[in-house]
């Protein structure tokens, strides 16, 4: 599937909001964005609506579209939803895990450990979680989890960026090991601890 200009704008702005380069309350001006991407207002509007759908921006009467503030209550809700939905996906994944899918998960885990900056680690961390969950074969569930990861990533950057250090993620290794031995209970138990600890 080819990325559209709206996709490109959305990816660029969402990454800036997630990493904190665009601050809460900052105005997202359609004309400025359109100029910087050398495009019309149509794809910009589409990208802004997607940011709003993901809770990263909010349209305010007479104030335009602005970056939303991080809400502690929403952060707690995202954690609880991730725990519930990722464990559901992992239980189904564990039953469908092929040797090829396990190899992908292991490669994603190692790539995550090698990341030398927080933005790179965060992107690879999402790839790892996607790799262990994709075999569940539930497209709608996976799409919802992807959305939760966007909300979760913003919180991670706000709280962990100043103290982030490159490290080997022992939870990731333990999850892959449990999946290799088809121990779904152990894999899900480690995942719950992992999600709660990361946040």
N, C-alpha and C positions, 0 to 999 in steps of 0.2 A: 504494500500500500504506500503510495507516494505521499510525502508530507506536504501539506498546503502551507501557504504563507501564514494562515491563521494558526496552524499547528506550531510553526516556527516562533511566532510572536508569543503564543501561550507558553511554550517550553522556556523561552528566554525570561519572560516576566515571572513565571511560577518559580523558576530556579532562583531569581533575584529575591523574591519574597521569602522563599524557604530558607535561604542562606542569611537573610537579614540585611542584604544590600539595599533592598527597598524596605523602608521602615513602616511600622503601623501608623496609619493616618495619612501616609503620603498619597498625594493625588495622582491618579493614572490618567494623564491628559491624552485624549484620542489623537489630537492634531500632532503633538510631539512624537507620539509612538508611530503614527502613520508616516511622518517625515523620516524618522530614524530607520524605518524599514522600507522606505521608498514605495509606499503602497497607499491604497485608498482607505477610507474609514471602515469599509465593510468587513475586511478580515480582522481589523483591530477590534471592532465591536464584538465579533464572534469570539475572539480570544478573551476579551474582558468578561463576557458572559460565562465562559468556561471557568475563569478564575473565580467568579462569583459562585458558580455551582459547586466548586471545590472548597468554598469557604475562605479563599485567600483574598478576596476583594468584596466590597459592598457598595452598592449604588445608594447614595443618599440624596434626598430631594434638595435641589439647588446647590449641592456641593459636589456633585459628580461622583465618579467611581474612585474609591479610596482603598488602600491596603487595610485589611482588618487587623484588630489587635489580637494577641494571643490570649485566649480565655482559659484560665486554669480548670474551670468546670468542663469545658469542651475537651481539654487534654485528658482528663480522667475518663470521660466518656469514650474517647478514641481508644484508650488503653483497654477498657473493658470490652469494647467491640472487637478489637484485634484479638484479644484472648479468646473470645467466643468463636469468631469466624475462622481464625487461622488454625485453631485446634480442630475445628470441624473439617476444614480442608485437608489438614495433615492426616487425619484419621483415614480419609478416603484415599489420599495420596499414597500412604504406606501400603495399601492393598494393591495399588496399580503400579508401584515403582519398578521400572525395568532396569536392567544393568546400564543401559544408555542414559536413562534419566538420573541414576545414581552418579554416573560419571560426570554429567553436567553439573549436578549439585556440588560435587567435590571440587570441580574446577572453579565454580563460582565462589566456594568457600576460600580456596587458596588465593584467588584474585582479590578477594576482600581483605585477606590478611596482608597482602602486598601493597595495598593502597597507601600512598605516602602523603595524602592530604585528606582533610575531612570531607570536602565535596566529592572527591573520588571514592572514598570509603562509603559514603552514604549512598551513592549511585550503585556501587557494587553490592552493598548490603541489601538493597531492594532486589537486585538481580538474584542474589542467593535465596532470599525468602520466596521469590517467584519460582525459582527452580525446584525448591522442595514441595511447593504447593500445586504447581501446574498439573502434575499427574492426577489430581483429584478429578479433572475433566469437567468441572462446573464453571462455565464461563461467567455467569452472572455473579457468583460468589467471588471469583478471582478479581472481577472488575471492581467490586465493592471494596475488597481488600487493598487493591491498588490505590483507590481514593483515600483509604485510611492511612496508607503509608505516606501520602503527600502531607496530610495533616500532622502525622507523627514526626516526619522529617523536620518540619519547621520548629517543633518543640525541641527536637534533638539539637539542632543548630543553636537555638537560643540558650540552651543550658549546658551543652557539652563542648561547643567550639573552643572556648578559652582553655579548656583542660584536655583537649583531645590529643592522644598520642597513638602512634602506630603500634598495633599489638596483634597477637594471634588470638582469635576468638574461640575460646575453648567450648563455649556453648554450641557454636556452629559445628565444630568437629564432633561433639557428642551427639548432636541431632543426626548427622550423616551416619555415624557409627550405629546408632539405634535403628536407622532406616535400613542399613545393610543387613542387620540381623532380624529385620522385620518385626522389631519390638515397637509397635505403634504407641503403646502406653508410655514407654520411656521417652520416646521422641516428643510426644505431646506435653508431657510433664516438664521436660527441659525447655520446650518452646514457651510455655506459660511463664516460667521463671525468667527466661531470657527477655521476653517482652516487658514484664514488670520491672526488671532490673535496668533495662536500657532507658526507661523513662523516669 
